[in-house]
């Protein structure tokens, strides 16, 4: 079990490294390699050995890791690798008014206003043809600030502090240089060369998104907070990953990090697809054993929870408004937007008490909408008893979110408590 200071310092590095879901999956895979896990490939046959530890990656952006003990009553930690962001359109270059701009498309339900006046870089995946006529993909990250979305000066918008709205098509295009001499294909090729790809016969496609170059940091007089991009949901990914790397192969534990949760999970690598189900089923020799395992296993669906906002307390349900640094949040919704129920909550509370971890509840106001998670989706597909939990967060879906420094370690303790039952 890793100590709290090392755990939290490692979290900051993880947040900075995982600038896209592709980079998140790559870093998760590297940490699993270091912990002795063996990578499997879906297109190949598997020969699993009792006492082994394995993982699978699909679409370079979703990961399933699992131990392979004799017992198969798994504790499954579920999270997602994607976060709301701005993605480049396939042909993004616009040259007008003396500058070069990139056309972007919002991904997920992001807060747009905080994206203005930030130092933005670019990262993602590029598809190309190599010298052997083979189509390949490669992850890229420019790392340095190379774009900005400038605000309109208040002198030109007298209503800016009263009723500012953002047009998704026209207002959020970042500028990248002055003049009009810009070759986008050369821009991508030079980045690939810098990343070690030498011979490129053709460029085919890209999935690139902008990100804020400001690093994750402790904030507050007493460093009570963690401020970072992509806390939703890299925070949960990190907790589940470190827990996975902290147990031996005798503990029946799985870690699932799906892509595309922020846009509904309906994809080959999302929770609505068959990725986790197909990996889970291949662990067993027959369907009967798979169903038996599913019915005695538990899914901890881990996604961020809305901490009570001290400036907007009226937006929260009384007695169900979580505070930062007061423990893990159990999320409940009568309409099954969260999958928590009496059985799964009772077990979670019992395990939390056994390891001395703090818990609290979140229920949304009855007159407000409620977001959902991978929990109900996975529970519906596989029939696994599920609880939705999360870590209290402010400014969710902003370019920079805020969480308590103490809460992630509390969830880590609870996951290990489940694993050691």
C-alpha positions in Angstrom: 0.0 0.0 0.0 1.5 3.3 -1.1 1.7 6.1 1.5 -0.5 9.2 1.1 2.2 11.7 0.1 3.7 9.5 -2.6 0.2 8.7 -3.8 -0.8 12.3 -4.1 2.4 13.5 -5.7 2.1 10.7 -8.2 -1.5 11.9 -9.0 -0.2 15.3 -10.1 2.3 13.8 -12.5 -0.4 11.5 -13.9 -2.7 14.4 -14.5 0.0 16.3 -16.4 1.0 13.3 -18.6 -2.5 12.3 -19.6 -3.5 15.1 -21.9 -5.8 13.0 -24.1 -7.5 9.6 -23.6 -4.8 8.1 -25.8 -2.1 9.4 -23.6 -4.1 8.2 -20.5 -4.3 4.7 -21.9 -0.6 4.7 -22.8 0.4 5.8 -19.3 -1.9 3.3 -17.7 -0.4 0.6 -19.8 3.2 1.7 -18.8 2.3 1.6 -15.1 0.7 -1.8 -15.5 3.8 -3.1 -17.3 6.0 -1.8 -14.4 3.7 -3.7 -12.0 4.2 -7.0 -13.7 1.0 -7.1 -15.8 1.2 -8.9 -19.2 -0.5 -7.2 -22.2 -3.0 -9.2 -24.1 -4.3 -8.5 -27.6 -7.9 -9.1 -28.5 -7.1 -10.4 -32.0 -4.9 -13.2 -30.6 -5.6 -16.3 -28.5 -5.2 -16.0 -24.8 -3.5 -18.5 -22.5 -4.2 -17.3 -19.0 -2.3 -18.8 -16.1 -3.7 -18.8 -12.5 -1.8 -16.2 -10.5 -1.2 -14.0 -13.5 -2.0 -10.3 -14.1 -3.1 -9.1 -17.5 -4.4 -6.0 -19.3 -6.0 -5.2 -22.7 -6.2 -1.9 -24.6 -8.8 -1.1 -27.3 -8.7 1.9 -29.7 -5.6 3.2 -27.8 -8.0 4.8 -25.4 -9.7 2.2 -23.2 -8.1 -0.3 -20.8 -9.2 -3.4 -18.9 -6.8 -4.8 -16.4 -7.4 -7.9 -14.2 -5.8 -10.4 -11.9 -6.4 -14.1 -12.6 -6.7 -15.8 -9.2 -8.6 -19.0 -8.4 -11.5 -16.9 -6.9 -13.6 -15.1 -9.4 -15.8 -12.9 -7.2 -14.2 -9.8 -8.7 -14.2 -6.2 -7.4 -14.4 -4.1 -10.5 -13.3 -0.5 -10.5 -14.8 1.5 -13.4 -13.8 4.9 -14.6 -13.4 6.8 -17.9 -10.4 8.3 -19.7 -12.1 11.1 -21.6 -12.8 14.7 -20.5 -14.7 17.6 -22.1 -12.4 19.4 -24.5 -12.1 21.2 -27.9 -11.3 18.9 -30.8 -9.9 20.0 -34.1 -12.1 19.5 -37.1 -10.7 17.4 -40.0 -9.7 20.4 -42.0 -9.2 23.0 -39.3 -7.2 25.8 -40.9 -8.8 29.1 -41.4 -6.9 32.1 -42.7 -8.5 35.5 -42.2 -8.1 38.9 -40.7 -4.3 38.6 -40.6 -4.2 35.4 -38.5 -4.4 31.6 -38.8 -7.1 30.0 -36.7 -8.1 26.4 -36.0 -11.7 25.4 -36.4 -12.7 23.3 -33.3 -15.7 21.3 -32.1 -16.7 20.9 -28.5 -16.4 17.4 -27.1 -18.8 16.7 -24.3 -20.6 19.2 -22.0 -17.7 21.6 -21.4 -17.9 25.0 -19.8 -16.7 27.3 -22.6 -16.0 30.6 -20.9 -12.9 29.3 -19.0 -11.2 28.4 -22.3 -10.6 32.0 -23.2 -7.1 33.5 -22.6 -5.4 30.2 -21.7 -2.1 29.0 -23.0 -3.2 26.0 -25.1 -1.3 23.2 -26.7 -2.3 20.3 -28.9 -2.2 16.5 -28.6 -3.8 13.3 -29.8 -3.4 10.7 -32.5 -2.4 10.8 -36.2 -3.0 8.1 -38.8 -0.4 7.8 -41.6 1.0 5.5 -44.3 4.6 4.3 -43.7 7.3 3.4 -46.2 6.1 -0.3 -46.2 2.6 0.7 -47.2 1.2 0.0 -43.8 -1.3 2.2 -42.1 -0.2 3.2 -38.6 -1.2 5.6 -35.8 1.1 7.5 -33.5 0.5 9.6 -30.4 1.7 13.2 -30.5 1.9 16.1 -28.1 3.3 19.5 -29.0 3.6 20.3 -25.2 4.4 24.0 -25.6 1.7 26.7 -25.8 0.9 27.3 -29.4 -2.7 28.6 -29.4 -4.9 31.0 -27.6 -8.6 32.0 -27.7 -8.6 35.7 -27.0 -11.5 37.3 -25.2 -13.3 40.2 -26.7 -12.3 43.4 -24.9 -14.9 44.7 -22.5 -14.8 48.1 -24.4 -16.3 46.2 -27.3 -18.8 44.2 -25.3 -20.5 46.3 -22.6 -22.6 43.3 -21.6 -19.7 41.0 -21.0 -20.0 40.9 -17.2 -23.8 40.6 -17.4 -25.0 38.1 -20.0 -22.0 36.8 -21.8 -22.8 33.9 -24.2 -20.4 31.9 -26.3 -21.2 30.8 -29.9 -19.7 27.3 -30.4 -19.1 27.9 -34.1 -17.6 31.4 -34.2 -16.3 32.5 -30.8 -13.9 29.7 -29.7 -11.6 29.4 -32.6 -8.0 29.6 -31.3 -5.4 31.7 -33.1 -2.0 30.1 -33.8 0.0 32.7 -35.7 -0.1 36.0 -37.7 0.0 36.0 -41.5 -1.5 33.4 -43.8 1.5 31.1 -44.6 0.5 27.9 -42.8 0.8 24.3 -44.1 -1.2 22.1 -41.8 0.2 18.9 -43.4 3.7 20.1 -42.8 2.7 21.1 -39.3 1.6 17.5 -38.6 4.6 15.9 -40.4 7.1 17.9 -38.4 5.5 16.8 -35.2 5.6 13.1 -36.2 9.3 13.5 -37.1 9.9 15.1 -33.6 8.1 12.1 -32.0 10.4 9.6 -33.9 8.4 8.8 -37.0 10.9 9.2 -39.8 9.3 8.1 -43.1 5.7 9.1 -43.9 4.2 8.4 -47.3 0.8 10.0 -46.6 -1.1 11.6 -43.8 -4.7 10.2 -43.5 -6.5 11.4 -40.4 -6.1 12.9 -37.0 -7.9 13.1 -33.6 -6.3 16.1 -31.9 -7.6 18.2 -29.0 -6.5 21.4 -27.3 -5.4 21.4 -23.7 -4.3 23.9 -21.1 -0.5 23.8 -20.5 -0.8 24.8 -16.9 0.3 21.9 -14.7 -1.7 20.3 -11.9 -0.9 22.0 -8.6 -1.7 22.1 -4.9 -3.8 25.2 -4.1 -4.7 26.9 -0.8 -3.1 28.3 2.3 -2.6 24.8 3.6 -2.5 23.1 0.2 -6.0 21.7 0.8 -6.9 21.5 -2.9 -5.7 20.0 -6.1 -6.3 22.2 -9.2 -5.9 20.6 -12.6 -7.4 20.0 -16.0 -9.2 16.6 -16.5 -9.8 15.8 -12.9 -13.1 14.4 -14.3 -12.2 11.6 -14.6 -8.5 11.0 -14.5 -8.8 11.3 -10.7 -10.7 8.1 -10.6 -8.5 6.5 -13.3 -5.5 7.1 -11.1 -7.0 5.7 -8.0 -8.2 2.6 -9.7 -4.9 2.1 -11.4 -2.8 2.5 -8.3 -5.1 0.1 -6.4 -4.6 -2.4 -9.3 -0.9 -2.1 -9.0 -1.0 -2.4 -5.2 -2.6 -5.9 -5.0 -1.1 -9.3 -5.7 -2.6 -11.8 -8.1 -4.5 -13.7 -5.4 -6.9 -10.8 -5.0 -9.8 -10.8 -7.6 -9.6 -7.3 -8.9 -10.4 -5.6 -12.2 -9.9 -2.1 -13.5 -11.9 -0.7 -16.4 -11.2 2.7 -17.9 -13.5 3.4 -20.8 -13.4 6.2 -23.4 -16.4 8.3 -24.6 -18.3 8.6 -21.3 -18.6 12.3 -21.8 -20.6 11.8 -25.0 -22.8 8.9 -24.0 -20.5 5.9 -24.0 -21.9 4.5 -27.3 -18.8 3.4 -29.1 -16.6 0.3 -29.5 -14.4 1.5 -26.7 -17.2 3.1 -24.5 -19.1 1.5 -21.7 -22.1 1.0 -24.0 -19.9 -1.1 -26.3 -18.8 -4.7 -25.8 -15.1 -4.1 -24.7 -15.4 -4.9 -21.0 -17.9 -7.6 -21.6 -15.8 -9.4 -24.2 -12.7 -9.3 -21.9 -14.7 -10.5 -18.9 -16.2 -13.4 -20.8 -12.8 -14.6 -22.2 -11.6 -15.1 -18.6 -13.9 -18.1 -18.3 -14.0 -21.4 -20.1 -17.8 -21.4 -20.3 -20.8 -19.1 -20.1 -22.1 -20.6 -16.9 -18.9 -19.7 -15.1 -19.0 -16.2 -16.5 -22.6 -15.6 -15.2 -21.8 -17.0 -11.8 -18.9 -14.6 -11.5 -21.0 -11.7 -12.6 -23.6 -12.4 -10.0 -21.1 -12.5 -7.1 -18.9 -9.6 -8.3 -19.3 -5.9 -7.5 -18.7 -2.8 -9.7 -17.5 0.4 -8.1 -18.4 3.0 -10.7 -16.0 5.8 -9.9 -16.7 9.3 -11.3 -16.5 12.8 -9.8 -19.3 14.2 -7.6 -20.5 17.8 -7.3 -19.1 19.3 -4.1 -21.2 22.0 -2.5 -20.2 25.3 -4.0 -19.8 27.8 -1.2 -21.0 30.7 -3.5 -24.0 28.8 -4.8 -25.2 26.6 -1.9 -28.8 26.9 -3.2 -27.9 24.6 -6.1 -27.5 21.6 -3.8 -29.9 19.3 -2.0 -29.9 19.9 1.8 -28.3 17.1 3.7 -26.9 15.6 0.5 -24.3 18.2 -0.5 -20.7 16.8 -0.2 -17.8 18.7 1.1 -14.2 18.5 -0.2 -11.8 16.6 2.1 -14.6 14.9 3.9 -14.5 11.6 2.2 -15.8 9.5 -0.7 -19.3 10.4 -2.1 -22.0 7.7 -2.5 -24.2 8.9 -5.4 -27.9 8.0 -5.3 -30.7 8.7 -7.8 -34.3 7.4 -7.6 -34.5 7.3 -11.5 -31.4 5.0 -11.9 -29.1 7.6 -13.3 -26.8 6.2 -10.6 -26.9 2.4 -10.0 -26.4 2.5 -6.2 -28.9 0.4 -4.2 -29.4 -0.8 -0.6 -27.2 -3.9 -1.0 -24.3 -2.2 -2.7 -24.4 0.9 -0.4 -24.5 -1.3 2.7 -21.4 -3.3 1.6 -19.6 -0.1 0.6 -20.2 1.5 4.0 -19.1 -1.7 5.8 -15.8 -1.8 3.9 -15.3 1.9 4.4 -15.8 1.5 8.1 -13.3 -1.4 8.2 -10.5 0.7 6.8 -11.4 3.9 8.6 -12.4 5.8 5.5 -14.9 8.7 5.5 -18.0 8.7 3.3 -20.8 11.1 2.4 -23.9 11.2 0.1 -24.9 13.1 -3.0 -28.4 13.4 -4.3 -29.3 16.1 -6.8 -32.1 18.6 -6.2 -35.4 17.2 -7.4 -35.9 20.2 -9.6 -32.6 19.9 -11.4 -31.2 17.4 -13.9 -28.8 14.6 -12.9 -25.8 13.5 -14.9 -25.1 9.8 -15.3 -22.0 7.5 -15.3 -20.8 4.2 -16.7 -22.4 2.5 -13.7 -26.0 2.0 -14.9 -24.7 1.2 -18.4 -22.4 -1.6 -17.3 -24.9 -2.9 -14.7 -27.5 -3.1 -17.5 -25.2 -4.9 -19.9 -23.8 -7.4 -17.4 -26.1 -7.7 -14.4 -23.4 -6.8 -12.0 -24.3 -5.3 -8.6 -23.1 -1.7 -8.8 -22.5 1.3 -6.7 -21.8 4.8 -8.0 -19.2 6.7 -6.0 -17.0 9.7 -6.6 -14.7 12.4 -5.3 -16.1 15.9 -4.5 -15.2 18.4 -7.2 -15.8 22.0 -8.0 -15.9 23.6 -11.5 -16.7 20.2 -13.1 -16.2 20.3 -16.9 -14.2 23.5 -16.7 -10.7 23.7 -18.3 -9.4 23.6 -14.7 -11.2 21.8 -12.0 -10.8 21.7 -8.2 -10.8 18.7 -5.8 -9.8 18.1 -2.2 -6.3 16.8 -1.6 -7.4 14.1 0.9 -10.3 12.4 -0.8 -8.6 10.3 -3.5 -6.6 8.4 -0.9 -9.8 7.6 1.0 -11.2 5.9 -2.1 -7.9 4.1 -2.6 -8.2 2.7 0.9 -11.7 1.5 0.3 -10.8 -0.3 -3.0 -8.0 -2.1 -1.2 -10.4 -3.0 1.6 -12.7 -4.6 -1.0 -9.8 -6.4 -2.7 -8.7 -7.9 0.6 -12.1 -9.3 1.7 
